[in-house]
């Protein structure tokens, strides 16, 4: 393992690429070889900032034998095609969320990677954070008793107030952009989802970009859904592009069990507060399984995949789970349109806890 190093190529040099590159550079097992983007000048600037090569095209990056793993950071509707081309070039792929924008494409990518004997991973990997692993361990150790209800929120504010190009987010929808985060954590901890009810509405159809350009929102930017998990747990998830992300519950998840309630204050932050309250008692802080800084280590899912390749074990942020989450989102969309519950039939092998969060206290 000491001599192991995997070559990484990034496709897409947009806003999220910088945080990825910054974190990837901290892992000696990974070598950022280079980047490509539809805007060559953006790739060149990124390469200069992160000390890597700017490829003139995606074909050039995929032709480089020194790149073994592609990190797909393109826009939502390009994920499927870019991942397909990378797999066709015999590269392992780790994609930003969502894996694809419909169930058929998501499961086709999983099957394609399997047929090529390649790794396919997908964000969100926030369940690998210390706070998230602490909450999972607390539940796994039985400290809540049977968990029968969970409440989650995902409110990302009004994208146009901070992002220079907000329209693709609204076109993909709040569930594909932000809802996938708590859905991935919930399916990691609680297992498969089997049925969904949903309601959505366009709250503020007329929006204006930071540059002053007006645009229209067609998809509901407020969506509330109810999930019935295979293990019987009921989940309520509320999402919006209207409520401020600065509100206290914007990124929270609460797990309610027979013995009490566990609160994860922020599903995005690896150093979030975790609290437990016995039934009808005040909350008390739960110590994290290990120290963590606030924020996200964006490269942790890529690192886990690279180490899994070296160790010949399953990686944790799998395409199969990402495809199941796509199924939930697509079923929720169908439920909104049909005003009825929609069944979910796909499955995935649950990820293993992080090795530093596996042990059970006596």
C-alpha positions in Angstrom: 0.0 0.0 0.0 2.8 2.4 0.7 3.7 2.6 -3.0 0.1 2.7 -4.3 -0.9 5.8 -6.2 -3.8 6.2 -8.6 -3.9 8.8 -11.4 -7.0 11.0 -11.3 -8.5 13.0 -14.1 -11.3 15.6 -13.6 -13.8 16.3 -16.3 -15.6 19.6 -15.6 -13.8 22.6 -13.9 -16.9 24.3 -12.5 -17.5 25.6 -8.9 -17.2 22.2 -7.2 -14.0 21.2 -8.9 -11.8 23.5 -6.7 -13.0 21.9 -3.4 -12.5 18.4 -4.9 -8.9 19.2 -6.1 -8.0 20.9 -2.8 -9.0 17.8 -0.9 -7.6 15.2 -3.4 -4.2 16.8 -3.0 -4.1 15.9 0.6 -4.1 12.1 0.0 -0.7 10.6 -1.0 -2.6 7.6 -2.6 -4.0 9.9 -5.3 -2.3 11.9 -8.0 -4.4 14.6 -9.8 -3.1 14.2 -13.3 -5.2 16.9 -15.0 -8.5 18.4 -16.0 -10.6 19.2 -19.0 -13.5 21.4 -19.6 -15.8 22.7 -22.4 -14.2 26.1 -21.7 -10.4 25.6 -22.4 -9.5 28.7 -20.6 -11.3 27.5 -17.4 -9.4 24.2 -17.6 -6.1 26.1 -18.0 -6.8 28.4 -15.1 -7.8 25.4 -12.9 -4.6 23.4 -13.9 -2.4 26.4 -13.0 -4.1 26.7 -9.6 -3.8 23.0 -8.8 -0.5 22.1 -10.4 -1.8 19.6 -13.0 -2.3 19.3 -16.8 -5.0 21.0 -18.8 -6.2 18.5 -21.5 -7.5 20.1 -24.7 -10.4 17.7 -24.8 -12.2 14.9 -23.0 -10.8 12.5 -25.6 -7.2 13.6 -24.7 -7.8 13.0 -21.0 -9.4 9.6 -21.7 -6.5 8.6 -23.9 -3.9 9.2 -21.1 -3.0 5.8 -19.7 -1.8 7.6 -16.5 -5.4 8.5 -15.7 -7.0 5.4 -14.1 -10.0 7.0 -12.4 -12.2 9.8 -13.8 -14.0 12.2 -11.5 -17.1 13.4 -13.4 -17.9 16.9 -12.3 -19.9 18.0 -15.3 -23.4 19.5 -15.3 -26.4 17.3 -14.3 -27.6 16.4 -17.7 -24.1 15.5 -18.9 -23.4 12.9 -16.2 -24.7 9.9 -18.1 -22.9 10.6 -21.4 -19.6 11.5 -19.7 -19.6 8.5 -17.4 -20.4 6.2 -20.4 -17.5 7.6 -22.4 -15.1 7.2 -19.5 -16.2 3.6 -18.9 -15.9 2.9 -22.7 -12.3 4.2 -22.3 -11.7 1.6 -19.5 -11.6 4.1 -16.7 -13.0 3.7 -13.3 -15.5 6.5 -12.7 -16.6 8.5 -9.6 -19.4 10.9 -10.6 -20.9 13.9 -8.8 -24.6 13.5 -8.0 -27.0 12.5 -9.5 -25.7 9.4 -11.3 -28.2 10.1 -14.0 -31.5 12.0 -14.4 -33.7 8.9 -14.9 -33.8 5.3 -13.6 -33.2 3.6 -16.9 -29.9 5.6 -17.5 -28.8 5.1 -13.9 -29.2 1.3 -14.0 -27.7 1.1 -17.5 -24.5 2.8 -16.2 -24.3 0.3 -13.3 -24.7 -2.6 -15.8 -22.2 -1.1 -18.2 -19.5 -0.7 -15.4 -20.2 -4.3 -14.2 -19.8 -5.6 -17.8 -16.5 -3.8 -18.2 -15.3 -4.9 -14.7 -14.8 -1.3 -13.7 -15.6 0.6 -10.6 -18.5 3.0 -10.6 -19.0 5.4 -7.7 -21.2 8.4 -7.1 -21.6 11.3 -4.7 -23.0 12.0 -2.1 -20.5 10.4 0.1 -21.4 12.5 3.1 -22.3 9.3 5.0 -18.6 8.8 5.3 -18.3 11.9 7.6 -17.5 11.6 11.3 -20.8 13.0 12.5 -22.8 10.9 10.1 -20.8 7.7 11.1 -21.4 8.6 14.7 -25.1 8.8 14.2 -25.1 5.5 12.3 -23.0 3.8 15.0 -25.3 5.0 17.7 -28.3 3.5 15.9 -26.3 0.3 14.9 -25.4 -0.2 18.6 -29.1 -0.2 19.5 -29.0 3.0 21.6 -32.2 4.2 20.1 -34.0 0.9 20.2 -36.1 0.2 17.1 -36.1 3.3 14.9 -39.6 3.8 13.6 -39.7 7.4 12.3 -37.1 9.8 10.7 -37.5 13.5 9.7 -35.1 15.1 7.3 -34.8 18.6 5.7 -32.8 19.8 2.7 -33.2 23.5 2.1 -30.6 25.0 -0.2 -31.8 28.6 -0.3 -32.3 30.5 -3.5 -29.5 29.3 -5.8 -29.5 32.6 -7.8 -28.3 34.5 -4.8 -24.9 32.8 -4.8 -24.4 30.7 -8.0 -23.7 32.5 -11.3 -25.6 30.0 -13.3 -28.6 28.8 -11.3 -30.9 27.6 -14.1 -29.5 24.1 -14.5 -30.2 23.5 -10.7 -33.8 24.4 -11.1 -34.2 22.4 -14.3 -32.8 19.3 -12.5 -34.9 19.9 -9.5 -34.4 20.2 -5.8 -34.5 16.4 -5.1 -31.7 15.6 -7.7 -29.6 18.5 -6.5 -30.0 18.4 -2.7 -32.5 15.8 -1.7 -30.1 13.1 -2.7 -27.9 13.9 0.2 -30.2 13.0 3.1 -31.7 10.2 0.9 -28.2 8.6 0.6 -27.6 8.9 4.4 -31.1 7.5 5.1 -30.7 4.5 2.8 -27.2 3.9 4.2 -28.5 3.7 7.8 -32.1 2.4 7.3 -31.7 0.4 4.1 -33.9 0.2 1.1 -36.9 2.4 0.3 -39.9 0.6 -0.9 -42.8 3.2 -1.3 -43.0 7.0 -1.7 -45.8 9.6 -1.5 -44.9 13.2 -2.6 -46.3 16.7 -3.0 -44.6 19.6 -4.7 -45.3 23.2 -5.8 -43.6 26.0 -7.6 -43.4 28.7 -4.9 -41.6 31.5 -6.7 -41.7 30.9 -10.5 -40.0 34.2 -11.6 -36.4 34.5 -10.5 -33.4 36.7 -11.4 -29.8 35.7 -11.7 -26.9 37.6 -10.0 -26.3 39.3 -13.3 -29.9 40.5 -13.5 -31.2 38.1 -16.1 -34.7 36.9 -15.5 -35.6 33.2 -15.7 -38.6 31.0 -15.1 -38.9 28.0 -12.8 -41.1 25.1 -14.1 -40.3 22.2 -11.7 -41.6 22.3 -8.1 -38.9 23.9 -6.0 -40.7 22.8 -2.8 -41.1 19.1 -2.5 -42.3 17.1 0.5 -42.1 13.3 0.4 -43.0 10.4 2.6 -41.0 7.2 2.4 -41.7 3.8 3.7 -38.5 1.8 4.1 -38.2 -2.0 3.7 -37.6 -2.3 7.4 -40.8 -0.5 8.2 -39.3 2.9 9.2 -41.3 5.9 8.0 -39.4 8.9 6.7 -40.6 12.5 6.1 -38.3 14.6 3.9 -38.9 18.3 3.1 -36.8 20.1 0.5 -36.9 23.5 -1.1 -35.1 26.2 -3.1 -37.0 28.8 -1.1 -36.1 28.3 2.6 -32.7 29.7 3.6 -29.9 27.2 4.1 -29.0 29.3 7.2 -32.1 28.2 9.1 -31.4 25.8 12.0 -33.1 22.8 10.5 -32.0 23.3 6.9 -29.8 20.3 6.7 -31.0 18.3 9.8 -32.0 14.7 10.2 -33.7 13.3 13.3 -34.1 9.6 14.0 -36.9 8.7 16.5 -36.6 5.3 18.2 -38.3 3.5 21.1 -35.6 4.7 23.5 -35.4 8.3 22.3 -34.3 10.7 19.5 -31.0 11.2 17.8 -30.4 14.6 16.1 -27.8 15.1 13.3 -27.7 18.8 13.1 -26.2 19.0 9.6 -26.0 16.1 7.1 -23.4 18.0 5.0 -20.9 18.8 7.8 -18.5 16.1 8.9 -18.1 17.9 12.2 -21.8 18.5 12.8 -23.3 18.3 16.2 -24.9 14.9 17.2 -27.3 14.9 20.1 -29.4 12.3 21.9 -32.5 12.7 24.0 -34.2 9.9 25.9 -38.0 10.0 25.3 -39.4 13.3 26.8 -35.9 14.3 28.1 -33.6 17.1 27.1 -30.9 16.6 24.4 -27.3 15.9 25.4 -24.2 16.0 23.1 -22.9 12.7 21.7 -19.1 12.7 21.2 -18.0 12.0 17.6 -16.2 8.7 16.9 -13.2 10.8 16.1 -12.3 14.5 15.8 -13.5 16.2 12.6 -13.5 19.7 11.2 -16.7 21.4 10.0 -17.4 21.1 6.3 -16.9 18.3 3.8 -13.9 16.4 2.7 -15.0 16.2 -1.0 -12.4 13.7 -2.0 -13.2 11.1 0.6 -15.4 9.0 -1.7 -12.7 9.1 -4.4 -10.1 8.0 -1.9 -12.2 5.2 -0.6 -12.7 3.9 -4.2 -9.0 4.1 -4.9 -8.1 2.2 -1.6 -10.9 -0.3 -2.4 -9.2 -1.0 -5.8 -5.8 -1.5 -4.1 -7.3 -3.7 -1.4 -9.6 -5.6 -3.7 -12.7 -4.8 -1.5 -16.1 -3.1 -2.3 -16.0 0.7 -2.3 -18.6 2.4 -0.3 -20.3 5.1 -2.5 -21.5 2.7 -5.1 -23.3 3.2 -8.4 -25.9 0.7 -7.2 -26.9 2.8 -4.2 -26.9 6.0 -6.3 -29.2 4.3 -8.8 -31.6 3.3 -6.0 -31.6 7.0 -4.9 -32.4 8.0 -8.5 -35.3 5.5 -8.3 -36.6 7.3 -5.2 -36.4 10.7 -6.9 -38.1 9.4 -10.0 -40.8 7.6 -8.0 -41.4 10.8 -6.0 -41.8 12.8 -9.3 -44.3 10.2 -10.5 -46.1 10.3 -7.1 -46.5 14.1 -7.4 -47.9 13.8 -10.8 -50.3 10.9 -10.1 -51.2 11.8 -6.5 -50.7 8.3 -5.4 -48.0 6.1 -3.7 -45.4 4.7 -6.1 -43.5 1.5 -5.4 -39.6 1.2 -5.6 -38.2 -2.2 -6.4 -34.4 -1.8 -6.8 -31.9 -2.9 -4.3 -28.2 -2.5 -3.4 -25.6 -3.9 -1.1 -25.3 -1.6 1.9 -22.0 0.1 2.4 -19.7 -0.9 5.2 -19.1 1.5 8.1 -15.8 3.3 8.0 -13.1 1.2 9.6 -12.6 3.8 12.4 -16.4 3.6 13.2 -16.9 -0.1 13.1 -16.2 -1.2 16.7 -19.0 -1.5 19.2 -18.4 -0.1 22.7 -18.9 -2.5 25.6 
